[in-house]
Amino acid sequence: MNFKELGLIAPILKALDAQGYTAPTPIQRKAIPPALQGRDVLGCAQTGTGKTCAFAAPILQRLNADVVVGPRYIRSLILTPTRELALQIQESFQAYGRNLPLRSAVIFGGVGQQPQVDKLKKGVDILVATPGRLLDLQGQGLLDLSGVEIFVLDEADRMLDMGFIHDVRRVLKLLPEKKQTLFFSATMPPEVMDLVNGLLHDPARVAVDPVSSPVEVIDQRLYYVDKGNKSKLLAHLIRTLEVRNALVFTRTKHGANKVAGDLQKAGISAAAIHGNKSQTARQQALADFKAGRVQCLVATDIAARGIDIEELSHVFNYNLPEVPETYVHRIGRTGRAGRGGTAISFCDFAEKDALRGVERLLGRALPVVEDHPWPMEVFEAPKDAKGRVVNAEDAEARAAAKARRRERDAANKAAAQARKEKAARQAAPVPPQEAPAPARRREPRWQKADRPSILDTVLPERTAGTTQEVYGDFSRPDPLSSDHIMDATARLLAPRKLTQPKRETENRRKEEPSGQSRSRRRRKKSGGQEAPAQAAQKVREAQPPKAAPAPGGKKRRDRGHGPRGGRSPVLPQKSGAVKDSTEQPSLMKPYYIEHD
């Protein structure tokens, strides 16, 4: 059977062919036809069998068949438990729907919401989301789920394990009553079945393999080793088995960081990924691992779901999981799409109970490898001071958490003390400062009796008496109080004797005898009025002559306020008038002139 026989359209078939899909997996053969018919689907299959394509292809085809006129709105919602799985599903939708005019987006927490909000405002048809960020944006009124036509709940059992069941129920209340629901999970515990019975209506049940059965093509091995030698054995196996890329699972976040550090010290490139890492760091570590820049990715169970790495050669269970079903999810990261893979598990004496739970779930014992450099030597579980059996991994993680908490508290205390001291310094009264000494006033030279005069310096042969007799007394306390005042200003302001210009009446009186009879005869002929030309000539004659041009050839511009071309007339003084002080002969003599 091929994908064309399942009823998929040509654009999706072309995209699947570009991804290298030749034949559908069992879950795809059984889930795609009822999903295309619009029925609810309950799919139960082990991880790595192609569940994402089993619900993504029918969603793309159904949404493409119904063209929406107007703005885009969310028509399909896929809810996933982890950010890595959400990103993987979004990439699958983009790959399968590359030839369709549908738009998809992914939202999750741990990063800024604004880029995600911008995508939602542009309009999307398919939204992949984690519960926390979805409810956050819905509470802010940034998205609307009332138009959802197809709802997918992926990895439902993992939702319960991570405590998302209450968030899932809140999301279900936001969805319309009439919709198609696709429910997929690797395991079906009783809690999940209670949710299924209240959510699905006459579903098409698809169960490919027995519940929680591992992929048979995976080569599984078990190594008994003490806790302190696990990192050494891990580095030894990575070198001797020629591991191309490996995914290492630990129980705690502290353990993931520790194992990654031990591998790096051994010369093996490794990176850690867990819930305490930022989303940016997690995505960068996963991208480096997929690109081959990192040989080993050390992760907690948060990465057991959603990491789809093609041709992953090895999976290492550094710590056995407490929940047996988690073992299936871990080893399912390898052997995907029918390919082979190797799953290696380490077990110390304290993990014997977890090993029995895994073997009980599988129905058989794991093959044990005894020939290795660090066999188990400790056959007693670790105990605390009171003799109680403790889990060494958890105790170490708690101790590391307490140490980090003490360091954080010490840093916060030091910062608070620094802030308190700064506030005290700012609130303390400023002590009064001594006023600076006043600047020393420079004394005039004439007040310095002990300073020799300039003439004594220039003419040292002259005595003070001779200098005083010839040049005057330079040591008077205030020369301005005597009558020896320089009158240069008074002499500069003294008036000059100015020649008054000839008056026009005198010129007119001299010319009147010869021209009087002629002008009268002209006025008589014209009826007592002068001709216009004669009047203009008379005006021109009455004007004073223009000043000669300047030597440079340019006419000098007169800026005076008197008659055109002349100075302002100076009025004669009245007889007996009191003269201005500047017109009096100077009564002051220079201070250097001796009086009789």
Secondary structure as a PSIPRED ss2 file (coil, helix, strand):
# PSIPRED VFORMAT (PSIPRED V4.0)

   1 M C   1.000  0.000  0.000
   2 N C   1.000  0.000  0.000
   3 F H   0.000  1.000  0.000
   4 K H   0.000  1.000  0.000
   5 E H   0.000  1.000  0.000
   6 L H   0.000  1.000  0.000
   7 G C   1.000  0.000  0.000
   8 L C   1.000  0.000  0.000
   9 I C   1.000  0.000  0.000
  10 A H   0.000  1.000  0.000
  11 P H   0.000  1.000  0.000
  12 I H   0.000  1.000  0.000
  13 L H   0.000  1.000  0.000
  14 K H   0.000  1.000  0.000
  15 A H   0.000  1.000  0.000
  16 L H   0.000  1.000  0.000
  17 D H   0.000  1.000  0.000
  18 A H   0.000  1.000  0.000
  19 Q C   1.000  0.000  0.000
  20 G C   1.000  0.000  0.000
  21 Y C   1.000  0.000  0.000
  22 T C   1.000  0.000  0.000
  23 A C   1.000  0.000  0.000
  24 P C   1.000  0.000  0.000
  25 T C   1.000  0.000  0.000
  26 P H   0.000  1.000  0.000
  27 I H   0.000  1.000  0.000
  28 Q H   0.000  1.000  0.000
  29 R H   0.000  1.000  0.000
  30 K H   0.000  1.000  0.000
  31 A H   0.000  1.000  0.000
  32 I H   0.000  1.000  0.000
  33 P H   0.000  1.000  0.000
  34 P H   0.000  1.000  0.000
  35 A H   0.000  1.000  0.000
  36 L H   0.000  1.000  0.000
  37 Q C   1.000  0.000  0.000
  38 G C   1.000  0.000  0.000
  39 R C   1.000  0.000  0.000
  40 D C   1.000  0.000  0.000
  41 V E   0.000  0.000  1.000
  42 L E   0.000  0.000  1.000
  43 G E   0.000  0.000  1.000
  44 C E   0.000  0.000  1.000
  45 A C   1.000  0.000  0.000
  46 Q C   1.000  0.000  0.000
  47 T C   1.000  0.000  0.000
  48 G C   1.000  0.000  0.000
  49 T C   1.000  0.000  0.000
  50 G C   1.000  0.000  0.000
  51 K H   0.000  1.000  0.000
  52 T H   0.000  1.000  0.000
  53 C H   0.000  1.000  0.000
  54 A H   0.000  1.000  0.000
  55 F H   0.000  1.000  0.000
  56 A H   0.000  1.000  0.000
  57 A H   0.000  1.000  0.000
  58 P H   0.000  1.000  0.000
  59 I H   0.000  1.000  0.000
  60 L H   0.000  1.000  0.000
  61 Q H   0.000  1.000  0.000
  62 R H   0.000  1.000  0.000
  63 L H   0.000  1.000  0.000
  64 N H   0.000  1.000  0.000
  65 A H   0.000  1.000  0.000
  66 D C   1.000  0.000  0.000
  67 V C   1.000  0.000  0.000
  68 V C   1.000  0.000  0.000
  69 V C   1.000  0.000  0.000
  70 G C   1.000  0.000  0.000
  71 P C   1.000  0.000  0.000
  72 R C   1.000  0.000  0.000
  73 Y C   1.000  0.000  0.000
  74 I C   1.000  0.000  0.000
  75 R C   1.000  0.000  0.000
  76 S E   0.000  0.000  1.000
  77 L E   0.000  0.000  1.000
  78 I E   0.000  0.000  1.000
  79 L E   0.000  0.000  1.000
  80 T C   1.000  0.000  0.000
  81 P C   1.000  0.000  0.000
  82 T C   1.000  0.000  0.000
  83 R H   0.000  1.000  0.000
  84 E H   0.000  1.000  0.000
  85 L H   0.000  1.000  0.000
  86 A H   0.000  1.000  0.000
  87 L H   0.000  1.000  0.000
  88 Q H   0.000  1.000  0.000
  89 I H   0.000  1.000  0.000
  90 Q H   0.000  1.000  0.000
  91 E H   0.000  1.000  0.000
  92 S H   0.000  1.000  0.000
  93 F H   0.000  1.000  0.000
  94 Q H   0.000  1.000  0.000
  95 A H   0.000  1.000  0.000
  96 Y H   0.000  1.000  0.000
  97 G C   1.000  0.000  0.000
  98 R C   1.000  0.000  0.000
  99 N C   1.000  0.000  0.000
 100 L C   1.000  0.000  0.000
 101 P C   1.000  0.000  0.000
 102 L C   1.000  0.000  0.000
 103 R C   1.000  0.000  0.000
 104 S E   0.000  0.000  1.000
 105 A E   0.000  0.000  1.000
 106 V E   0.000  0.000  1.000
 107 I E   0.000  0.000  1.000
 108 F C   1.000  0.000  0.000
 109 G C   1.000  0.000  0.000
 110 G C   1.000  0.000  0.000
 111 V C   1.000  0.000  0.000
 112 G C   1.000  0.000  0.000
 113 Q C   1.000  0.000  0.000
 114 Q H   0.000  1.000  0.000
 115 P H   0.000  1.000  0.000
 116 Q H   0.000  1.000  0.000
 117 V H   0.000  1.000  0.000
 118 D H   0.000  1.000  0.000
 119 K H   0.000  1.000  0.000
 120 L H   0.000  1.000  0.000
 121 K H   0.000  1.000  0.000
 122 K H   0.000  1.000  0.000
 123 G C   1.000  0.000  0.000
 124 V C   1.000  0.000  0.000
 125 D C   1.000  0.000  0.000
 126 I E   0.000  0.000  1.000
 127 L E   0.000  0.000  1.000
 128 V E   0.000  0.000  1.000
 129 A E   0.000  0.000  1.000
 130 T C   1.000  0.000  0.000
 131 P H   0.000  1.000  0.000
 132 G H   0.000  1.000  0.000
 133 R H   0.000  1.000  0.000
 134 L H   0.000  1.000  0.000
 135 L H   0.000  1.000  0.000
 136 D H   0.000  1.000  0.000
 137 L H   0.000  1.000  0.000
 138 Q H   0.000  1.000  0.000
 139 G H   0.000  1.000  0.000
 140 Q C   1.000  0.000  0.000
 141 G C   1.000  0.000  0.000
 142 L C   1.000  0.000  0.000
 143 L C   1.000  0.000  0.000
 144 D C   1.000  0.000  0.000
 145 L C   1.000  0.000  0.000
 146 S C   1.000  0.000  0.000
 147 G C   1.000  0.000  0.000
 148 V C   1.000  0.000  0.000
 149 E C   1.000  0.000  0.000
 150 I E   0.000  0.000  1.000
 151 F E   0.000  0.000  1.000
 152 V E   0.000  0.000  1.000
 153 L E   0.000  0.000  1.000
 154 D E   0.000  0.000  1.000
 155 E C   1.000  0.000  0.000
 156 A H   0.000  1.000  0.000
 157 D H   0.000  1.000  0.000
 158 R H   0.000  1.000  0.000
 159 M H   0.000  1.000  0.000
 160 L H   0.000  1.000  0.000
 161 D H   0.000  1.000  0.000
 162 M C   1.000  0.000  0.000
 163 G C   1.000  0.000  0.000
 164 F C   1.000  0.000  0.000
 165 I H   0.000  1.000  0.000
 166 H H   0.000  1.000  0.000
 167 D H   0.000  1.000  0.000
 168 V H   0.000  1.000  0.000
 169 R H   0.000  1.000  0.000
 170 R H   0.000  1.000  0.000
 171 V H   0.000  1.000  0.000
 172 L H   0.000  1.000  0.000
 173 K H   0.000  1.000  0.000
 174 L H   0.000  1.000  0.000
 175 L C   1.000  0.000  0.000
 176 P C   1.000  0.000  0.000
 177 E C   1.000  0.000  0.000
 178 K C   1.000  0.000  0.000
 179 K C   1.000  0.000  0.000
 180 Q E   0.000  0.000  1.000
 181 T E   0.000  0.000  1.000
 182 L E   0.000  0.000  1.000
 183 F E   0.000  0.000  1.000
 184 F E   0.000  0.000  1.000
 185 S E   0.000  0.000  1.000
 186 A C   1.000  0.000  0.000
 187 T C   1.000  0.000  0.000
 188 M C   1.000  0.000  0.000
 189 P C   1.000  0.000  0.000
 190 P H   0.000  1.000  0.000
 191 E H   0.000  1.000  0.000
 192 V H   0.000  1.000  0.000
 193 M H   0.000  1.000  0.000
 194 D H   0.000  1.000  0.000
 195 L H   0.000  1.000  0.000
 196 V H   0.000  1.000  0.000
 197 N H   0.000  1.000  0.000
 198 G H   0.000  1.000  0.000
 199 L H   0.000  1.000  0.000
 200 L C   1.000  0.000  0.000
 201 H C   1.000  0.000  0.000
 202 D C   1.000  0.000  0.000
 203 P C   1.000  0.000  0.000
 204 A E   0.000  0.000  1.000
 205 R E   0.000  0.000  1.000
 206 V E   0.000  0.000  1.000
 207 A E   0.000  0.000  1.000
 208 V C   1.000  0.000  0.000
 209 D C   1.000  0.000  0.000
 210 P C   1.000  0.000  0.000
 211 V C   1.000  0.000  0.000
 212 S C   1.000  0.000  0.000
 213 S C   1.000  0.000  0.000
 214 P C   1.000  0.000  0.000
 215 V C   1.000  0.000  0.000
 216 E C   1.000  0.000  0.000
 217 V C   1.000  0.000  0.000
 218 I E   0.000  0.000  1.000
 219 D E   0.000  0.000  1.000
 220 Q E   0.000  0.000  1.000
 221 R E   0.000  0.000  1.000
 222 L E   0.000  0.000  1.000
 223 Y E   0.000  0.000  1.000
 224 Y E   0.000  0.000  1.000
 225 V C   1.000  0.000  0.000
 226 D C   1.000  0.000  0.000
 227 K H   0.000  1.000  0.000
 228 G H   0.000  1.000  0.000
 229 N H   0.000  1.000  0.000
 230 K H   0.000  1.000  0.000
 231 S H   0.000  1.000  0.000
 232 K H   0.000  1.000  0.000
 233 L H   0.000  1.000  0.000
 234 L H   0.000  1.000  0.000
 235 A H   0.000  1.000  0.000
 236 H H   0.000  1.000  0.000
 237 L H   0.000  1.000  0.000
 238 I H   0.000  1.000  0.000
 239 R H   0.000  1.000  0.000
 240 T H   0.000  1.000  0.000
 241 L C   1.000  0.000  0.000
 242 E C   1.000  0.000  0.000
 243 V C   1.000  0.000  0.000
 244 R C   1.000  0.000  0.000
 245 N C   1.000  0.000  0.000
 246 A E   0.000  0.000  1.000
 247 L E   0.000  0.000  1.000
 248 V E   0.000  0.000  1.000
 249 F E   0.000  0.000  1.000
 250 T C   1.000  0.000  0.000
 251 R C   1.000  0.000  0.000
 252 T C   1.000  0.000  0.000
 253 K H   0.000  1.000  0.000
 254 H H   0.000  1.000  0.000
 255 G H   0.000  1.000  0.000
 256 A H   0.000  1.000  0.000
 257 N H   0.000  1.000  0.000
 258 K H   0.000  1.000  0.000
 259 V H   0.000  1.000  0.000
 260 A H   0.000  1.000  0.000
 261 G H   0.000  1.000  0.000
 262 D H   0.000  1.000  0.000
 263 L H   0.000  1.000  0.000
 264 Q H   0.000  1.000  0.000
 265 K H   0.000  1.000  0.000
 266 A C   1.000  0.000  0.000
 267 G C   1.000  0.000  0.000
 268 I C   1.000  0.000  0.000
 269 S C   1.000  0.000  0.000
 270 A E   0.000  0.000  1.000
 271 A E   0.000  0.000  1.000
 272 A E   0.000  0.000  1.000
 273 I E   0.000  0.000  1.000
 274 H C   1.000  0.000  0.000
 275 G C   1.000  0.000  0.000
 276 N C   1.000  0.000  0.000
 277 K C   1.000  0.000  0.000
 278 S C   1.000  0.000  0.000
 279 Q H   0.000  1.000  0.000
 280 T H   0.000  1.000  0.000
 281 A H   0.000  1.000  0.000
 282 R H   0.000  1.000  0.000
 283 Q H   0.000  1.000  0.000
 284 Q H   0.000  1.000  0.000
 285 A H   0.000  1.000  0.000
 286 L H   0.000  1.000  0.000
 287 A H   0.000  1.000  0.000
 288 D H   0.000  1.000  0.000
 289 F H   0.000  1.000  0.000
 290 K H   0.000  1.000  0.000
 291 A H   0.000  1.000  0.000
 292 G C   1.000  0.000  0.000
 293 R C   1.000  0.000  0.000
 294 V C   1.000  0.000  0.000
 295 Q C   1.000  0.000  0.000
 296 C E   0.000  0.000  1.000
 297 L E   0.000  0.000  1.000
 298 V E   0.000  0.000  1.000
 299 A E   0.000  0.000  1.000
 300 T C   1.000  0.000  0.000
 301 D H   0.000  1.000  0.000
 302 I H   0.000  1.000  0.000
 303 A H   0.000  1.000  0.000
 304 A C   1.000  0.000  0.000
 305 R C   1.000  0.000  0.000
 306 G C   1.000  0.000  0.000
 307 I C   1.000  0.000  0.000
 308 D C   1.000  0.000  0.000
 309 I C   1.000  0.000  0.000
 310 E C   1.000  0.000  0.000
 311 E C   1.000  0.000  0.000
 312 L C   1.000  0.000  0.000
 313 S C   1.000  0.000  0.000
 314 H E   0.000  0.000  1.000
 315 V E   0.000  0.000  1.000
 316 F E   0.000  0.000  1.000
 317 N E   0.000  0.000  1.000
 318 Y C   1.000  0.000  0.000
 319 N C   1.000  0.000  0.000
 320 L C   1.000  0.000  0.000
 321 P C   1.000  0.000  0.000
 322 E C   1.000  0.000  0.000
 323 V C   1.000  0.000  0.000
 324 P H   0.000  1.000  0.000
 325 E H   0.000  1.000  0.000
 326 T H   0.000  1.000  0.000
 327 Y H   0.000  1.000  0.000
 328 V H   0.000  1.000  0.000
 329 H H   0.000  1.000  0.000
 330 R H   0.000  1.000  0.000
 331 I H   0.000  1.000  0.000
 332 G C   1.000  0.000  0.000
 333 R C   1.000  0.000  0.000
 334 T C   1.000  0.000  0.000
 335 G C   1.000  0.000  0.000
 336 R H   0.000  1.000  0.000
 337 A H   0.000  1.000  0.000
 338 G H   0.000  1.000  0.000
 339 R C   1.000  0.000  0.000
 340 G C   1.000  0.000  0.000
 341 G E   0.000  0.000  1.000
 342 T E   0.000  0.000  1.000
 343 A E   0.000  0.000  1.000
 344 I E   0.000  0.000  1.000
 345 S E   0.000  0.000  1.000
 346 F E   0.000  0.000  1.000
 347 C E   0.000  0.000  1.000
 348 D C   1.000  0.000  0.000
 349 F H   0.000  1.000  0.000
 350 A H   0.000  1.000  0.000
 351 E H   0.000  1.000  0.000
 352 K H   0.000  1.000  0.000
 353 D H   0.000  1.000  0.000
 354 A H   0.000  1.000  0.000
 355 L H   0.000  1.000  0.000
 356 R H   0.000  1.000  0.000
 357 G H   0.000  1.000  0.000
 358 V H   0.000  1.000  0.000
 359 E H   0.000  1.000  0.000
 360 R H   0.000  1.000  0.000
 361 L H   0.000  1.000  0.000
 362 L H   0.000  1.000  0.000
 363 G C   1.000  0.000  0.000
 364 R C   1.000  0.000  0.000
 365 A C   1.000  0.000  0.000
 366 L C   1.000  0.000  0.000
 367 P C   1.000  0.000  0.000
 368 V E   0.000  0.000  1.000
 369 V C   1.000  0.000  0.000
 370 E C   1.000  0.000  0.000
 371 D C   1.000  0.000  0.000
 372 H C   1.000  0.000  0.000
 373 P C   1.000  0.000  0.000
 374 W C   1.000  0.000  0.000
 375 P C   1.000  0.000  0.000
 376 M C   1.000  0.000  0.000
 377 E C   1.000  0.000  0.000
 378 V C   1.000  0.000  0.000
 379 F C   1.000  0.000  0.000
 380 E C   1.000  0.000  0.000
 381 A C   1.000  0.000  0.000
 382 P C   1.000  0.000  0.000
 383 K E   0.000  0.000  1.000
 384 D C   1.000  0.000  0.000
 385 A C   1.000  0.000  0.000
 386 K C   1.000  0.000  0.000
 387 G C   1.000  0.000  0.000
 388 R C   1.000  0.000  0.000
 389 V E   0.000  0.000  1.000
 390 V C   1.000  0.000  0.000
 391 N C   1.000  0.000  0.000
 392 A H   0.000  1.000  0.000
 393 E H   0.000  1.000  0.000
 394 D H   0.000  1.000  0.000
 395 A H   0.000  1.000  0.000
 396 E H   0.000  1.000  0.000
 397 A H   0.000  1.000  0.000
 398 R H   0.000  1.000  0.000
 399 A H   0.000  1.000  0.000
 400 A H   0.000  1.000  0.000
 401 A H   0.000  1.000  0.000
 402 K H   0.000  1.000  0.000
 403 A H   0.000  1.000  0.000
 404 R H   0.000  1.000  0.000
 405 R H   0.000  1.000  0.000
 406 R H   0.000  1.000  0.000
 407 E H   0.000  1.000  0.000
 408 R H   0.000  1.000  0.000
 409 D H   0.000  1.000  0.000
 410 A H   0.000  1.000  0.000
 411 A H   0.000  1.000  0.000
 412 N H   0.000  1.000  0.000
 413 K H   0.000  1.000  0.000
 414 A H   0.000  1.000  0.000
 415 A H   0.000  1.000  0.000
 416 A H   0.000  1.000  0.000
 417 Q H   0.000  1.000  0.000
 418 A H   0.000  1.000  0.000
 419 R H   0.000  1.000  0.000
 420 K H   0.000  1.000  0.000
 421 E H   0.000  1.000  0.000
 422 K H   0.000  1.000  0.000
 423 A H   0.000  1.000  0.000
 424 A H   0.000  1.000  0.000
 425 R H   0.000  1.000  0.000
 426 Q H   0.000  1.000  0.000
 427 A H   0.000  1.000  0.000
 428 A C   1.000  0.000  0.000
 429 P C   1.000  0.000  0.000
 430 V C   1.000  0.000  0.000
 431 P C   1.000  0.000  0.000
 432 P C   1.000  0.000  0.000
 433 Q C   1.000  0.000  0.000
 434 E C   1.000  0.000  0.000
 435 A C   1.000  0.000  0.000
 436 P C   1.000  0.000  0.000
 437 A C   1.000  0.000  0.000
 438 P C   1.000  0.000  0.000
 439 A C   1.000  0.000  0.000
 440 R C   1.000  0.000  0.000
 441 R C   1.000  0.000  0.000
 442 R C   1.000  0.000  0.000
 443 E C   1.000  0.000  0.000
 444 P C   1.000  0.000  0.000
 445 R H   0.000  1.000  0.000
 446 W H   0.000  1.000  0.000
 447 Q H   0.000  1.000  0.000
 448 K C   1.000  0.000  0.000
 449 A C   1.000  0.000  0.000
 450 D C   1.000  0.000  0.000
 451 R C   1.000  0.000  0.000
 452 P C   1.000  0.000  0.000
 453 S C   1.000  0.000  0.000
 454 I H   0.000  1.000  0.000
 455 L H   0.000  1.000  0.000
 456 D H   0.000  1.000  0.000
 457 T H   0.000  1.000  0.000
 458 V H   0.000  1.000  0.000
 459 L C   1.000  0.000  0.000
 460 P C   1.000  0.000  0.000
 461 E C   1.000  0.000  0.000
 462 R C   1.000  0.000  0.000
 463 T C   1.000  0.000  0.000
 464 A H   0.000  1.000  0.000
 465 G H   0.000  1.000  0.000
 466 T H   0.000  1.000  0.000
 467 T H   0.000  1.000  0.000
 468 Q H   0.000  1.000  0.000
 469 E H   0.000  1.000  0.000
 470 V H   0.000  1.000  0.000
 471 Y H   0.000  1.000  0.000
 472 G C   1.000  0.000  0.000
 473 D C   1.000  0.000  0.000
 474 F C   1.000  0.000  0.000
 475 S C   1.000  0.000  0.000
 476 R C   1.000  0.000  0.000
 477 P C   1.000  0.000  0.000
 478 D C   1.000  0.000  0.000
 479 P H   0.000  1.000  0.000
 480 L H   0.000  1.000  0.000
 481 S H   0.000  1.000  0.000
 482 S C   1.000  0.000  0.000
 483 D C   1.000  0.000  0.000
 484 H E   0.000  0.000  1.000
 485 I C   1.000  0.000  0.000
 486 M C   1.000  0.000  0.000
 487 D C   1.000  0.000  0.000
 488 A H   0.000  1.000  0.000
 489 T H   0.000  1.000  0.000
 490 A H   0.000  1.000  0.000
 491 R H   0.000  1.000  0.000
 492 L H   0.000  1.000  0.000
 493 L C   1.000  0.000  0.000
 494 A C   1.000  0.000  0.000
 495 P C   1.000  0.000  0.000
 496 R C   1.000  0.000  0.000
 497 K C   1.000  0.000  0.000
 498 L C   1.000  0.000  0.000
 499 T C   1.000  0.000  0.000
 500 Q C   1.000  0.000  0.000
 501 P C   1.000  0.000  0.000
 502 K C   1.000  0.000  0.000
 503 R C   1.000  0.000  0.000
 504 E H   0.000  1.000  0.000
 505 T H   0.000  1.000  0.000
 506 E H   0.000  1.000  0.000
 507 N H   0.000  1.000  0.000
 508 R H   0.000  1.000  0.000
 509 R H   0.000  1.000  0.000
 510 K H   0.000  1.000  0.000
 511 E H   0.000  1.000  0.000
 512 E H   0.000  1.000  0.000
 513 P H   0.000  1.000  0.000
 514 S H   0.000  1.000  0.000
 515 G H   0.000  1.000  0.000
 516 Q H   0.000  1.000  0.000
 517 S H   0.000  1.000  0.000
 518 R H   0.000  1.000  0.000
 519 S H   0.000  1.000  0.000
 520 R H   0.000  1.000  0.000
 521 R H   0.000  1.000  0.000
 522 R H   0.000  1.000  0.000
 523 R H   0.000  1.000  0.000
 524 K H   0.000  1.000  0.000
 525 K H   0.000  1.000  0.000
 526 S C   1.000  0.000  0.000
 527 G C   1.000  0.000  0.000
 528 G C   1.000  0.000  0.000
 529 Q C   1.000  0.000  0.000
 530 E C   1.000  0.000  0.000
 531 A C   1.000  0.000  0.000
 532 P H   0.000  1.000  0.000
 533 A H   0.000  1.000  0.000
 534 Q H   0.000  1.000  0.000
 535 A H   0.000  1.000  0.000
 536 A H   0.000  1.000  0.000
 537 Q H   0.000  1.000  0.000
 538 K H   0.000  1.000  0.000
 539 V H   0.000  1.000  0.000
 540 R H   0.000  1.000  0.000
 541 E H   0.000  1.000  0.000
 542 A H   0.000  1.000  0.000
 543 Q C   1.000  0.000  0.000
 544 P C   1.000  0.000  0.000
 545 P C   1.000  0.000  0.000
 546 K C   1.000  0.000  0.000
 547 A C   1.000  0.000  0.000
 548 A C   1.000  0.000  0.000
 549 P C   1.000  0.000  0.000
 550 A C   1.000  0.000  0.000
 551 P C   1.000  0.000  0.000
 552 G C   1.000  0.000  0.000
 553 G C   1.000  0.000  0.000
 554 K C   1.000  0.000  0.000
 555 K C   1.000  0.000  0.000
 556 R C   1.000  0.000  0.000
 557 R C   1.000  0.000  0.000
 558 D C   1.000  0.000  0.000
 559 R C   1.000  0.000  0.000
 560 G C   1.000  0.000  0.000
 561 H C   1.000  0.000  0.000
 562 G C   1.000  0.000  0.000
 563 P C   1.000  0.000  0.000
 564 R C   1.000  0.000  0.000
 565 G C   1.000  0.000  0.000
 566 G C   1.000  0.000  0.000
 567 R C   1.000  0.000  0.000
 568 S C   1.000  0.000  0.000
 569 P C   1.000  0.000  0.000
 570 V C   1.000  0.000  0.000
 571 L C   1.000  0.000  0.000
 572 P C   1.000  0.000  0.000
 573 Q C   1.000  0.000  0.000
 574 K C   1.000  0.000  0.000
 575 S C   1.000  0.000  0.000
 576 G C   1.000  0.000  0.000
 577 A C   1.000  0.000  0.000
 578 V C   1.000  0.000  0.000
 579 K C   1.000  0.000  0.000
 580 D C   1.000  0.000  0.000
 581 S H   0.000  1.000  0.000
 582 T H   0.000  1.000  0.000
 583 E H   0.000  1.000  0.000
 584 Q C   1.000  0.000  0.000
 585 P C   1.000  0.000  0.000
 586 S C   1.000  0.000  0.000
 587 L C   1.000  0.000  0.000
 588 M C   1.000  0.000  0.000
 589 K E   0.000  0.000  1.000
 590 P C   1.000  0.000  0.000
 591 Y C   1.000  0.000  0.000
 592 Y C   1.000  0.000  0.000
 593 I C   1.000  0.000  0.000
 594 E C   1.000  0.000  0.000
 595 H C   1.000  0.000  0.000
 596 D C   1.000  0.000  0.000
